[in-house]
Amino acid sequence: MLKRLAHVTLYVHDCEEALRFYTEKLGFEKRMDSRMDDGSRWLTVGLPGQEIEIVLHDPTHWHREEVAQEMLLQVGKNPMWVWETDDFGSTYEILRQRGVKFVSEPNEVMYGIEVIFEDLYGNRFLLLQPVFL
């Protein structure tokens, strides 16, 4: 049976710039960084204390050209992920000071406080401090 979700892949144009964004702006830690002889790279990041890893995947070295081009067209078009916090005000302010682009204003809703932000490629994420109903 399935045990857990271990990795989620984000297609990126440049592993280094993606690594900087996720570690320096969002506070992720680098987990794995293996470079292969053919130029491909297995690069993962994750939040401290959480097992799941995000694979920052530049498809140009991993796949034949037509497949890589198809994957590159998906950069910035991921489904929205929800990141939870237990201190919305502090987290929002830290991300804002680090230059994270917010595409909405903080909003109080029946299930908590939320705001939408984007990564460097335009992928949208929801920052949420939930209230349990």
N, C-alpha and C positions, 0 to 999 in steps of 0.2 A: 504494500500500500504506500501511497504518498506520505512522506514524513514532514517535509517543510519546503518552503520556497527558498532557494539558496541564492539565486542570481536573477537580476533583471538587467536587460541590455538597453543601453541608450546609444544610438548611432551618433557619432560626432565627426566633425570635419578635421579636428586636430586634437590629439590626445593630450598634449601638453597644456593647451589653453583650457580644455575641459577640466583637467586635473587641477589647475590653478583656481578655476571658478568654484568647483565643488569643495576644495579644501580651504581656500583662503576666504571665500565669501560665505559659504554655507556651513563650514566647520566640520566637514567630513574628514576621515583619516584615510590615507592610502593603505590598502590592504595587500594587494599583489601587484607586482610590476615585473613581468617577464618579457624580455625581448628575444625574438627568434632570429635565426640567421637570415631568413628571407625578408626581414623588415617588419614582420607582424609583431604585435604587442598585446599581451594579456594584461590589462590594467583594470583594477577594481578599487572602488572606494566604498566606505560604509560609515554609518554614524557610530560614534563610540558607544559601546555597550549593546549594540544590536548586531545580530548575526548576518542578516541579509546583505548581500553585496551588489553594488551597481557596476556593471561592466561598461566602461567607457570604450566604445568599439568604433574604430576607424576601419571601415570595410575595405579600403583600397588595397591593403596588403593581405587580406585574408581570403578574398573571393575573386573569381574571374571577373573581368572588367564589366560585363553587362549586368552581373548580379550586384557588384559593388555600386554601380551607378544607380540601380534601382533602390538600393538601401540608402544611398546618400540623398535621394529625393525625399526620404522620410525624416531627415534631420529636422528637428523643431516641430514635429507633428505627432509626438507621443500623446497617449491619453493622459489626462490630468491625474497626478498622484496627490495624495493628501499626506502632509507631514504634520504630526501632532506636536504640541508644546504644552507645558504646564504653566508657562509664564508668557502670555501673548505679548504684553507690552514690551518687556525686555527683549524678547526674541525679535520682534518687529523692528525695534530701534537698532539693535545690533546689525541686522541684515540691511536696513536702510543706510546706516553709516558705512557699511562695506560696499555700497553702491549697487545693491540688488535692485532690479527694476520691478516695481509694483505696478500692476495694471488695474488695480481697484483700490478703493479705500477700505480700511478696516470696517467690518460690518458685524453688528450683533444680530444673531439669528437665534431661533428657538433652541438650536443644538450647540450653541457656543459663539465664539468670536472667530471670524475668518477674514482672510485677505488673499488675493491671488497675486503671484509673482512669476517672473519668467527667468529661465536660465539664459546663458549667452547665445543659445540658438533659437530661442523663442518657445521652448517647451514650457507649458504652464503648470504650476503647482499651487496647491491650496495649503496655506498655513492655517491651522485650526487649533484653538484651545477649546476642547469639547466640554459641554456640561452634560452630565448623564441624567437623562429624563426618568 
